[in-house]
Amino acid sequence: MSTCCIDKKSHHNEELKKKLKNRLNRIEGQVRGINKMVEEDIYCDDILTQISSIRSALSGTANLLLEAHMKSCIIEQLSEGKTEVIDELLVTIKKMMK
């Protein structure tokens, strides 16, 4: 039995971890940049544009992680006959679509 998702841990390969960490670090920098923009009274439209960029970056990161989750944890659990994972996946997708 694998540890993926059974004990609620994943087993991402180092390449995926690196991609996710790079994306999240970039997003963190963008958020800090927006904070600085607010402190410096930058024009609202410019701040809103940056917020839109962050939303897009977060969405892309979530999609990357969802794809990896489906190709590893979901497939693995289905192959073990654990079909309840589909309900969990549907709840996750609904949350992502809000």
CNS distance restraints for C-alpha pairs under 8 A (distance, minus, plus):
assign (resid   2 and name CA) (resid   6 and name CA) 7.32 0.50 0.50
assign (resid   3 and name CA) (resid   7 and name CA) 6.15 0.50 0.50
assign (resid   3 and name CA) (resid   8 and name CA) 7.81 0.50 0.50
assign (resid   3 and name CA) (resid   9 and name CA) 6.53 0.50 0.50
assign (resid   3 and name CA) (resid  10 and name CA) 6.99 0.50 0.50
assign (resid   3 and name CA) (resid  11 and name CA) 7.52 0.50 0.50
assign (resid   4 and name CA) (resid   8 and name CA) 6.76 0.50 0.50
assign (resid   4 and name CA) (resid   9 and name CA) 5.50 0.50 0.50
assign (resid   4 and name CA) (resid  10 and name CA) 4.55 0.50 0.50
assign (resid   4 and name CA) (resid  11 and name CA) 5.89 0.50 0.50
assign (resid   4 and name CA) (resid  72 and name CA) 7.87 0.50 0.50
assign (resid   4 and name CA) (resid  73 and name CA) 5.71 0.50 0.50
assign (resid   5 and name CA) (resid   9 and name CA) 5.05 0.50 0.50
assign (resid   5 and name CA) (resid  10 and name CA) 5.69 0.50 0.50
assign (resid   5 and name CA) (resid  73 and name CA) 6.03 0.50 0.50
assign (resid  10 and name CA) (resid  73 and name CA) 7.39 0.50 0.50
assign (resid  12 and name CA) (resid  16 and name CA) 6.22 0.50 0.50
assign (resid  12 and name CA) (resid  17 and name CA) 6.35 0.50 0.50
assign (resid  12 and name CA) (resid  68 and name CA) 7.94 0.50 0.50
assign (resid  13 and name CA) (resid  17 and name CA) 6.37 0.50 0.50
assign (resid  14 and name CA) (resid  18 and name CA) 6.04 0.50 0.50
assign (resid  15 and name CA) (resid  19 and name CA) 6.29 0.50 0.50
assign (resid  16 and name CA) (resid  20 and name CA) 6.10 0.50 0.50
assign (resid  17 and name CA) (resid  21 and name CA) 5.97 0.50 0.50
assign (resid  18 and name CA) (resid  22 and name CA) 6.00 0.50 0.50
assign (resid  19 and name CA) (resid  23 and name CA) 6.19 0.50 0.50
assign (resid  20 and name CA) (resid  24 and name CA) 6.08 0.50 0.50
assign (resid  20 and name CA) (resid  61 and name CA) 6.64 0.50 0.50
assign (resid  20 and name CA) (resid  65 and name CA) 7.75 0.50 0.50
assign (resid  21 and name CA) (resid  25 and name CA) 5.93 0.50 0.50
assign (resid  22 and name CA) (resid  26 and name CA) 6.18 0.50 0.50
assign (resid  23 and name CA) (resid  27 and name CA) 6.23 0.50 0.50
assign (resid  23 and name CA) (resid  57 and name CA) 7.50 0.50 0.50
assign (resid  23 and name CA) (resid  61 and name CA) 6.69 0.50 0.50
assign (resid  24 and name CA) (resid  28 and name CA) 6.04 0.50 0.50
assign (resid  24 and name CA) (resid  58 and name CA) 7.91 0.50 0.50
assign (resid  24 and name CA) (resid  61 and name CA) 7.68 0.50 0.50
assign (resid  25 and name CA) (resid  29 and name CA) 6.25 0.50 0.50
assign (resid  26 and name CA) (resid  30 and name CA) 6.30 0.50 0.50
assign (resid  27 and name CA) (resid  31 and name CA) 6.25 0.50 0.50
assign (resid  27 and name CA) (resid  54 and name CA) 6.21 0.50 0.50
assign (resid  27 and name CA) (resid  57 and name CA) 6.84 0.50 0.50
assign (resid  27 and name CA) (resid  58 and name CA) 7.36 0.50 0.50
assign (resid  28 and name CA) (resid  32 and name CA) 6.32 0.50 0.50
assign (resid  29 and name CA) (resid  33 and name CA) 6.14 0.50 0.50
assign (resid  30 and name CA) (resid  34 and name CA) 6.30 0.50 0.50
assign (resid  30 and name CA) (resid  50 and name CA) 7.51 0.50 0.50
assign (resid  30 and name CA) (resid  54 and name CA) 6.85 0.50 0.50
assign (resid  31 and name CA) (resid  35 and name CA) 6.31 0.50 0.50
assign (resid  31 and name CA) (resid  54 and name CA) 7.50 0.50 0.50
assign (resid  32 and name CA) (resid  36 and name CA) 6.32 0.50 0.50
assign (resid  33 and name CA) (resid  37 and name CA) 6.16 0.50 0.50
assign (resid  34 and name CA) (resid  38 and name CA) 6.22 0.50 0.50
assign (resid  34 and name CA) (resid  47 and name CA) 6.34 0.50 0.50
assign (resid  34 and name CA) (resid  50 and name CA) 6.92 0.50 0.50
assign (resid  34 and name CA) (resid  51 and name CA) 7.55 0.50 0.50
assign (resid  35 and name CA) (resid  39 and name CA) 6.35 0.50 0.50
assign (resid  36 and name CA) (resid  40 and name CA) 6.13 0.50 0.50
assign (resid  37 and name CA) (resid  41 and name CA) 6.17 0.50 0.50
assign (resid  37 and name CA) (resid  42 and name CA) 5.17 0.50 0.50
assign (resid  37 and name CA) (resid  47 and name CA) 6.85 0.50 0.50
assign (resid  38 and name CA) (resid  42 and name CA) 6.05 0.50 0.50
assign (resid  38 and name CA) (resid  47 and name CA) 7.58 0.50 0.50
assign (resid  42 and name CA) (resid  46 and name CA) 7.01 0.50 0.50
assign (resid  42 and name CA) (resid  47 and name CA) 7.01 0.50 0.50
assign (resid  43 and name CA) (resid  47 and name CA) 6.67 0.50 0.50
assign (resid  44 and name CA) (resid  48 and name CA) 6.14 0.50 0.50
assign (resid  45 and name CA) (resid  49 and name CA) 6.17 0.50 0.50
assign (resid  46 and name CA) (resid  50 and name CA) 6.45 0.50 0.50
assign (resid  47 and name CA) (resid  51 and name CA) 6.25 0.50 0.50
assign (resid  48 and name CA) (resid  52 and name CA) 6.18 0.50 0.50
assign (resid  49 and name CA) (resid  53 and name CA) 6.38 0.50 0.50
assign (resid  50 and name CA) (resid  54 and name CA) 6.34 0.50 0.50
assign (resid  51 and name CA) (resid  55 and name CA) 6.28 0.50 0.50
assign (resid  52 and name CA) (resid  56 and name CA) 6.28 0.50 0.50
assign (resid  53 and name CA) (resid  57 and name CA) 6.16 0.50 0.50
assign (resid  54 and name CA) (resid  58 and name CA) 6.04 0.50 0.50
assign (resid  55 and name CA) (resid  59 and name CA) 6.10 0.50 0.50
assign (resid  56 and name CA) (resid  60 and name CA) 6.21 0.50 0.50
assign (resid  57 and name CA) (resid  61 and name CA) 6.21 0.50 0.50
assign (resid  58 and name CA) (resid  62 and name CA) 6.08 0.50 0.50
assign (resid  59 and name CA) (resid  63 and name CA) 6.10 0.50 0.50
assign (resid  60 and name CA) (resid  64 and name CA) 6.21 0.50 0.50
assign (resid  61 and name CA) (resid  65 and name CA) 6.29 0.50 0.50
assign (resid  62 and name CA) (resid  66 and name CA) 5.98 0.50 0.50
assign (resid  63 and name CA) (resid  67 and name CA) 6.09 0.50 0.50
assign (resid  64 and name CA) (resid  68 and name CA) 6.39 0.50 0.50
assign (resid  65 and name CA) (resid  69 and name CA) 6.05 0.50 0.50
assign (resid  66 and name CA) (resid  70 and name CA) 6.11 0.50 0.50
assign (resid  67 and name CA) (resid  71 and name CA) 6.18 0.50 0.50
assign (resid  68 and name CA) (resid  72 and name CA) 6.11 0.50 0.50
assign (resid  69 and name CA) (resid  73 and name CA) 5.33 0.50 0.50
assign (resid  69 and name CA) (resid  74 and name CA) 6.33 0.50 0.50
assign (resid  70 and name CA) (resid  74 and name CA) 4.80 0.50 0.50
assign (resid  70 and name CA) (resid  75 and name CA) 6.32 0.50 0.50
assign (resid  71 and name CA) (resid  75 and name CA) 5.86 0.50 0.50
assign (resid  72 and name CA) (resid  76 and name CA) 5.91 0.50 0.50
assign (resid  73 and name CA) (resid  77 and name CA) 6.07 0.50 0.50
assign (resid  74 and name CA) (resid  78 and name CA) 6.11 0.50 0.50
assign (resid  74 and name CA) (resid  85 and name CA) 6.54 0.50 0.50
assign (resid  74 and name CA) (resid  86 and name CA) 7.64 0.50 0.50
assign (resid  75 and name CA) (resid  79 and name CA) 6.10 0.50 0.50
assign (resid  76 and name CA) (resid  80 and name CA) 6.44 0.50 0.50
assign (resid  77 and name CA) (resid  81 and name CA) 6.44 0.50 0.50
assign (resid  77 and name CA) (resid  82 and name CA) 5.22 0.50 0.50
assign (resid  77 and name CA) (resid  83 and name CA) 7.26 0.50 0.50
assign (resid  77 and name CA) (resid  85 and name CA) 6.90 0.50 0.50
assign (resid  78 and name CA) (resid  82 and name CA) 5.16 0.50 0.50
assign (resid  78 and name CA) (resid  83 and name CA) 5.61 0.50 0.50
assign (resid  78 and name CA) (resid  85 and name CA) 7.34 0.50 0.50
assign (resid  83 and name CA) (resid  87 and name CA) 7.89 0.50 0.50
assign (resid  84 and name CA) (resid  88 and name CA) 6.76 0.50 0.50
assign (resid  85 and name CA) (resid  89 and name CA) 6.12 0.50 0.50
assign (resid  86 and name CA) (resid  90 and name CA) 6.16 0.50 0.50
assign (resid  87 and name CA) (resid  91 and name CA) 6.32 0.50 0.50
assign (resid  88 and name CA) (resid  92 and name CA) 6.32 0.50 0.50
assign (resid  89 and name CA) (resid  93 and name CA) 6.16 0.50 0.50
assign (resid  90 and name CA) (resid  94 and name CA) 6.14 0.50 0.50
assign (resid  91 and name CA) (resid  95 and name CA) 6.29 0.50 0.50
assign (resid  92 and name CA) (resid  96 and name CA) 6.28 0.50 0.50
assign (resid  93 and name CA) (resid  97 and name CA) 6.25 0.50 0.50
assign (resid  94 and name CA) (resid  98 and name CA) 6.71 0.50 0.50
